């Protein structure tokens, strides 16, 4: 890991990944991109880590987007698909993720926050897809249609104007809104709620949501049933009802 991206592996199964260049508003510099690729790989490969929280250092920016100076210097046209570390796209992940947005999340910052499964935001945060302001495009925003209404998405992309954290919460982009000083606690509490669930059930639930966004109703039902079989046939599927009947906390094994 580099100093540009910090990685904390907690004993409770939570990884905290921090973009650590607040002096440049955590823009997606080459160092941050490389650090993020390494961080996501480390998270995915560690069986003790079950969920990750992505945040930014400082109180002004989660991530201000791409490094425009670098784009100019290299004459960047169409970005290579592997240029940016986008969870579940250019980065293969099988575990849930939470974006803890502590400040501005503009352009590429919105992109990586959107890519995470869940989003917690500070009341001071702002979100914007600013590509129209600099002559770029935002194809990565296509999945946004599954999160917010079409007309709101249209306005956000066509105007490039920022929206407040409150507005992001109202339209369904943000799961939980909190004061700046309790942002990480709120993200950790949400992660803990997920960790209370059986690991295989959480994985099947996540797959069900993603299948539902990619298929029609009948195909999604069929695919979700198939994705759930491993969970149903696991030891944990017997442990859960047993623990409930015995009025105790279940002891999950993840198998």
C-alpha positions in Angstrom: 0.0 0.0 0.0 1.1 3.6 -0.7 0.6 6.7 1.4 -1.9 7.9 -1.2 -4.4 5.3 -0.1 -4.6 4.0 3.5 -5.8 0.5 4.4 -7.0 -0.5 7.8 -8.0 -4.1 8.4 -10.1 -4.3 11.6 -10.6 -7.3 13.7 -14.3 -7.2 13.2 -14.1 -8.0 9.5 -14.4 -4.4 8.3 -11.7 -2.8 6.0 -11.5 1.0 5.9 -9.9 2.3 2.7 -9.0 6.0 2.8 -8.1 8.2 -0.2 -5.3 10.2 1.4 -4.3 13.2 -0.7 -6.6 15.9 0.8 -4.3 18.7 -0.6 -5.6 17.8 -4.0 -9.1 17.0 -2.8 -8.3 13.3 -3.2 -8.5 13.5 -7.0 -7.9 10.3 -8.9 -4.2 10.8 -9.5 -2.1 8.0 -10.7 -0.9 7.3 -7.1 -4.5 7.1 -5.8 -5.6 4.9 -8.7 -2.8 2.5 -8.1 -3.3 2.5 -4.4 -7.0 1.8 -4.8 -6.5 -1.1 -7.2 -4.1 -2.6 -4.6 -6.5 -1.9 -1.7 -9.5 -3.5 -3.4 -7.4 -6.6 -4.3 -6.2 -6.9 -0.7 -9.8 -6.6 0.6 -11.1 -9.2 -1.8 -8.3 -11.7 -1.1 -8.5 -11.5 2.7 -11.1 -14.1 3.9 -11.2 -12.4 7.3 -12.6 -9.1 5.8 -16.3 -9.2 4.9 -17.1 -5.6 4.1 -15.2 -2.4 3.1 -15.8 1.3 3.8 -14.3 3.7 1.3 -13.8 7.3 2.4 -11.6 10.4 1.9 -9.1 12.1 4.1 -9.9 15.6 5.3 -13.3 17.3 5.7 -13.6 19.0 2.3 -13.5 16.2 -0.3 -14.3 12.5 -0.6 -12.9 12.7 -4.2 -13.0 15.7 -6.6 -12.8 13.4 -9.6 -10.2 12.7 -12.2 -6.8 14.5 -12.4 -7.6 17.0 -15.2 -3.9 18.1 -15.4 -2.9 14.5 -16.1 -5.6 14.2 -18.7 -4.3 17.3 -20.5 -0.6 16.2 -20.3 -1.4 12.8 -21.8 -3.9 14.0 -24.3 -6.4 11.5 -22.8 -9.3 10.7 -25.2 -11.3 7.6 -24.3 -10.1 6.4 -20.9 -8.9 2.8 -20.9 -11.3 0.6 -19.1 -8.7 -0.4 -16.6 -7.7 3.2 -15.8 -10.0 3.8 -12.9 -10.6 1.3 -10.0 -14.3 1.1 -10.1 -15.8 -1.6 -7.7 -17.7 -4.4 -9.5 -16.6 -3.0 -12.9 -12.9 -2.7 -13.5 -12.4 -4.2 -10.1 -13.9 -7.7 -9.4 -15.4 -7.9 -5.9 -17.7 -10.4 -4.3 -18.2 -8.6 -0.9 -20.3 -5.6 0.0 -18.9 -2.0 0.1 -20.0 1.3 1.7 -19.0 4.7 0.5 -18.6 7.2 3.4 -18.7 10.5 1.6 -17.2 13.2 3.8 -17.1 16.2 1.3 -17.4 16.8 -2.4 -17.9 13.7 -4.7 -17.6 15.2 -8.1 -17.3 13.4 -11.5 -15.0 10.4 -10.8 -15.7 10.9 -7.1 -19.4 10.4 -7.8 -18.4 7.4 -10.0 -16.6 5.5 -7.2 -19.3 6.4 -4.6 -22.0 5.3 -6.9 -20.2 2.0 -7.6 -20.2 1.0 -3.9 -23.3 -1.0 -2.7 -24.3 1.6 -0.1 -23.6 5.2 0.6 -23.4 7.2 3.9 -22.9 10.9 3.6 -22.0 13.9 5.7 -24.5 16.7 5.7 -21.7 18.8 4.3 -21.2 16.5 1.3 -22.0 17.5 -2.3 -22.4 15.4 -5.4 -22.1 16.3 -9.0 -21.5 14.7 -12.4 -19.5 17.6 -13.9 -18.3 16.1 -17.2 -20.5 18.4 -19.3 -18.6 21.4 -17.8 -15.2 20.2 -19.1 -16.2 18.5 -22.4 -15.9 15.0 -21.1 -18.5 12.2 -20.8 -19.9 10.0 -18.1 -20.8 6.6 -19.5 -20.1 5.1 -16.0 -23.3 6.9 -14.9 -25.6 4.5 -16.8 -26.3 2.3 -13.8 -27.6 5.4 -12.0 -31.0 4.8 -13.6 -31.5 1.9 -11.2 -31.0 4.2 -8.2 -32.8 7.4 -9.0 -35.7 8.6 -11.2 -35.0 9.2 -14.9 -35.8 12.9 -15.0 -33.6 13.6 -12.0 -30.8 11.7 -13.6 -31.3 13.6 -16.8 -31.0 17.0 -15.0 -27.9 15.9 -13.0 -26.1 14.8 -16.1 -27.2 17.6 -18.5 -26.5 20.5 -16.1 -23.5 19.2 -14.2 -24.7 21.2 -11.2 -24.0 19.9 -7.7 -26.7 18.6 -5.4 -26.6 18.7 -1.6 -26.3 15.6 0.6 -29.9 16.2 1.7 -31.0 16.1 -1.9 -29.0 13.0 -2.6 -30.7 11.4 0.4 -34.1 12.4 -0.8 -33.7 10.9 -4.3 -32.3 7.7 -3.0 -28.6 8.0 -3.9 -27.6 8.1 -0.2 -28.7 5.5 2.4 -28.0 7.5 5.5 -27.3 11.1 6.3 -25.2 12.2 9.3 -23.3 15.1 10.8 -19.6 15.2 9.8 -18.3 14.2 13.2 -20.4 11.0 13.2 -19.8 10.0 9.5 -17.5 7.1 10.2 -19.5 5.9 13.2 -22.6 5.8 11.0 -20.8 3.9 8.3 -19.4 1.4 10.9 -22.8 0.9 12.4 -24.3 0.1 9.0 -21.4 -2.3 8.3 -22.0 -4.0 11.7 -25.7 -4.5 10.9 -24.6 -6.3 7.7 -22.0 -8.3 9.6 -24.7 -9.6 11.9 -26.2 -11.5 9.0 -24.9 -14.9 7.8 -22.1 -14.4 5.4 -23.5 -16.6 2.7 -27.0 -15.0 3.1 -25.5 -11.6 2.7 -23.6 -12.7 -0.4 -26.8 -14.2 -1.9 -28.8 -11.1 -1.0 -26.3 -8.9 -2.8 -26.3 -11.1 -5.9 -30.1 -11.0 -5.9 -30.1 -7.2 -6.0 -27.6 -7.1 -8.8 -29.4 -9.8 -10.8 -32.7 -7.8 -10.4 -31.1 -4.7 -12.0 -29.8 -6.6 -15.0 -32.7 -8.9 -16.0 -36.4 -9.0 -16.5 -38.6 -10.3 -13.7 -38.8 -14.0 -14.6 -35.1 -14.3 -15.5 -34.1 -12.5 -12.3 -36.2 -14.8 -10.2 -34.7 -17.9 -11.8 -31.1 -16.6 -11.5 -31.7 -15.6 -7.9 -33.0 -19.0 -7.0 -29.9 -20.5 -8.4 -27.6 -18.0 -6.7 -29.3 -18.9 -3.4 -28.8 -22.7 -3.5 -25.4 -22.6 -1.9 -26.7 -20.5 1.0 -29.7 -22.8 1.5 -27.5 -25.9 1.6 -25.0 -24.4 4.0 -24.4 -25.2 7.7 -25.4 -21.7 8.5 -28.9 -22.3 7.1 -29.4 -24.8 9.8 -27.6 -22.8 12.5 -29.8 -19.7 12.1 -33.2 -21.3 12.8 -31.6 -23.4 15.6 -30.2 -20.3 17.3 -33.5 -18.6 17.0 -35.4 -21.5 18.6 -32.8 -21.7 21.3 -33.0 -17.9 21.9 -29.3 -17.3 21.4 -27.1 -15.4 18.9 -26.1 -17.6 15.9 -22.5 -18.7 15.4 -21.9 -18.2 11.7 -19.3 -20.3 9.9 -19.7 -19.0 6.4 -20.2 -22.5 5.1 
